């Protein structure tokens, strides 16, 4: 059943909750699934990137399976007023993302968001046996960035223009997009050897020092790439955002991403994540730098080994209107802005095949 049919079948827009509700926070239960679907619809309408969030049976199954964990704020009558959760977000099953902080519009300004966030970070990582927790904090306000700092999450990148701004703006215009500060809280501290181009090494060393990570950086070698890349593609069609997990770069990588650029469209974005545990990672990164892909973030433990994310849109992203909190956030944003200027000097056209 598609999302439109689910919205109609479960009458997701029909439930109204009085504004003056008291709440208590608890772990999610199967009985909360319909309330979570209604909450999602109240915040995102029909524009959420995932279909399953409109299907109560699928929501219940995911939380019962242990691939996702959440806490919910409920009224005395059992209405779901707000939630936040963690879910697996990468090829490594012990890496989770803190996400889906949602509160009914008429229940906000009660301190519920802070209560949910603190309860989630206190209870959920241990339940999931997480090796690290990632977060994406919007740049339309600083609340989520401040909560990341309060709960020990460290800025590690900036995903520019990553998502449509519909859920965060009352005066949304077609094509408006919102940027996300990337944060991480490592919970494992296993030493690693990584392979990283010179352009990113100083910033990576500084990040690892702040995060308490023990990393040895190997000098880049002139790796010979195979003919074919080994990639995993995640297409968030509703958000016009395509992610490419580069398990092994090949000589066809530029062709792959040029095809994805055309698919993402003029308002879309493509993000590529490289496994820094591979000696050929610098060669793959250099290939996409030559297409105008610039720094997006350091991603500890993404492949169990660390990763780096690069990103690109058709038009250069503007760094002028970001609302940012803290010096460490400013540092990673400055790195992204400098890197965008560096790589755009020689970029190929959006969706055009490489001339090389």
N, C-alpha and C positions, 0 to 999 in steps of 0.2 A: 504494500500500500504506500503510495507516495505521500509527501508531506501535506499537500492540499487536502487529500482525502482523510488523513489522520486528524488534521485540524478540525475538519467538519465532523468526523465520526465521534471524536471525543469532546466536541464543543469546547475547545480550548479557550475561546474568547468569551465564554458566557459567565464565568465565575467572578463575582465582585466581593471583595473583602472590606469590611469597615476599616477606616483609617486608624482608629484608636485601639488597636489590638495589642495586648501584652504578648510576650513571646518567651519561649524557652528553646535552648539549643540542644540538639541531640544528634547521634549518628543517624544517617538515612536508613529507612526501612522500606520494604517492598510496598507498604501501604502509602508511601509518600510519592510514588512514581507519577500518578496523575497530577498531583499538585506541582511537581517539578516541571512536567510538560506545560502546564498552564502558566507557571512562572516564566518559563523560557519564552513562550508565545507573547506574554505581556511585555517582555523586554525587547525581543528581537523581531516580533511579528513573524512573517514567514521567511526571514532572511538569514537565519542561523546557518553557518557553513555545513552542519551535519544534519542529516535527515532523522537520525535515531532520537534526537531530543524531543521530537513531537510524538513519539510512540511509547506510551507508558509501559508496555510489556518489555520492550527492548531496554528501556531505562532500568527497570527492575532486574533484568537478566545481567546487565553489565555490572551493576553494583553487587549482585549476589556472587558473581564469578571472581571478584577480587581484582579485576583489571582497573576498576575505578573505586574511589572511596569519597565520601562526602559527609558534611554536617549540614543540617537544615535548621532554620528558625521556624517554629510553628506556633500558631495561636492555641489557646485552650480548646478551641473547637476542632483543631487538627489541620487547619489551613496552612499550607506552606507559604511563608512570607518571604523567605530568603534562603540562599544556599551558597556554599562554596565547596569545591572538591579538588581532588588530585586524580590525574589519569596518566597512563603510560604514554609517552610522547616521542620515543626514539627507538632505534633498533635494539638498545639494551633494555631488557625488561625491568631493571631496577631503577630506571630513571623516570621520574614523574614530574608533571607540570601542575602547579597550583593554578586553578582557573575556574571559570564559570561562577564568579562572584556576581550574584543577581539578587536584587531586592525589588519587591513590588513598589511601584512609584509612590503609592500613597502610604508606604511604611518606612520611607527613608527619613533621615535626620533624627533617628532614635539611638544612634550608636550601634545599630545592628551589624553594620559592615565590619566595624572593628572587632566586635564580639565574635562574629563568624570566623574572621581571619585568624584571630588568636587561638580559637578553639581548634581550627583546622591544623595549624602548624604545631600545636601541642600534641594532638592525638593521631593525626593521619599518617605522618611519615613512619612512625613505629609500626602501625598496623600493616603498612605496605612493605615493610622492610626495605625502605628506599635507600639507594646509594647516593642520591642527590635529588633536590627539588628545584625545578626551574619556575620562573615566574615571568609574566609579561604585564608590565605596568603601563597603562595608557598615559599619553602626554597631553591630554586635554585638561587634566588637573593633576595635582601631586599627591592625592590621598594614597593611591596604591603604591607609589614610589616610597612614601614615608612608612607605610606598613611593611614593605619589603625590608627597609632598614631596621625597623623595630624588631622584626623576627629573624634577623641575621642573614638576609638574602643580599648578595653583593652584585652591583651592576656589572654586566659582562658584555653588553652590546646595545645596539639600537636597531630595531627593525623598522625602517622608514616606510611610511605609507602602507603599512602591512594589511590593514583591514578597512572595510567600508565604515564610515563614521555614523551610520544610521542609528546605532544603539547608543551613541554618545552625544548626539546633537539634536536639538529641537528645531533647528533651521537647516537641516541637511539639504544639500544640493547634489544633483547627480554627479558622480565622480569624486566626491569628497572622501578622503581617506584619513585614517588615524595612525599615528606612529606609536610604537611600543618600546619601552625600555626593557631590555632583557636582563634578568637577574638570576642568581643561582645560589643555593646553599648546599655545598658539598657535605656529605655525611660519611664518605669514605676518603681515605687519604693515601691510596696506593701510589707509589712512585711510577712514573711513566717516562718513556723516551718519545719525543715528538719530532716532527719534521715540518718546518715552517719557513716561508720566505722571509728574507731580511726585513722587508717593509713592516712586518707585524711583530717582530721579535721583542723589541723594547717594551711595547705595550703589553705583550703576553707575559713577559717576565714580571712586570709591575702587577698585573692582575693576579698571577699565581702567588706572589708575595702576600697580597691582600687576602687571598682565599686560603692560604696555608697549604698550597699544593706543591708537591715535590716533583719538578719536571726537569728533564735533561733535554736540551734542544740540540739536535744533530744538524751539522752543516748541510745545506742543500746540495744534492748531487744531480748530475745531468741524467735523470732517469729516462729510459726509452719506454714510451707508453705503448701498450698493445693497440691493435686496431680498434677494438670495441670496448666501450666503457661498460661497467656494471653499475647500474643506477636503480634507485627506487623513486618513483614519482608519485607525489600526493597532490591531487588537484582539488583545491577548494573553489569549485566553480562559482558558487554563489558570491564568494568574496573576491573573485578574479585574482587569486593568489595561488601560484604553483610552487611547490617545494620539491627539490631534487636532492635526495641523499646519495652522495657519490661514494659508493663502496669501493670502486676502482676506476680511476680516470683512464680514458683511452683517447686515441686521436680523433674519434668522432664526437667528443664532448661538446665542442662548439656547435656542431650541426644539431645535436640533441637540444641544446638550450635555445638555439635560434628557432627551432620548431615550436618549442614551448612558449617563446616570446610571442609568436603569432597567435598561438592558442589563447594566451592570457589577454591579448587585445591591447588597445591603446591606453586603457586606464588600469591595466593589470600590473602585476609584479611577479618576478621570478626570484626565488631564493635557492642557493646551492650550498649544501653542507658537505665539507670534506673531512675525511678521516685522517687526522694528523699522526696516527700511528703508522701510516704507510709512507715509505721513502719516496713514492711517486706523487704524494700530495702536492708538494710545491710546483711540480710541472703542471698539474691540473689547475691549480689556483692561478698560475701565470697565464694559462690559456684563457681563463674567464676574465682575468684582469684586462687582457687585451681586447675583450668585448665590452669593457666598461663596467664590469662587476666589481663592486667595492666592499670594503669591510662592513659586516653586519654584527658579528659577535663571536666571542670565544665560548665554546659549548663543552664544558668539562664532562667527560664520561658519555658523550652522545652515542658513540659506537662501543661503549665500555672504555675505549681510548678517547682522548679529547678530539674536538672538532673545531673548525672555524666556519662561519656562515658568511657567504658573499651574497650581494643583492643587486638588482637593477630594475629600473622602470624605463619606459620609452623616453620620458623627459626627466632631466635631473631632479632629484628631490630637493625641496627647500627646507632648510634648517632654521628658518626664521621664527616660526610660531610655536615651537615646542615649549611646553611648560615642564621644567626640569627641577629636580630637588637634589642638591648635594654636589660636592666637587668631583666625586668619583664618577657620577653620571655625566657631568660635563666633560670629563676626560675621554670617555668612550665615544661620546657624540662628536667631539672635536676630531678624534681619529677617523671616524666615518666620513666627516665632512672633508677633511684633508685628502682622504683616499679617493673619494668621489672625484675631486678635482684632478688628482694624479692620473687616474685611469681613463677619464673621459677625453684626454688629449689624443688617444689613438683608438677609440672604440669603433666597432662595426655598427652599422645601422640596426635598429630594433627589428628583429625578425629576419635580418638579411644573413645569408650564408657567408662564412668567413672567406676573405679574399686570399688567405694564406695558402 
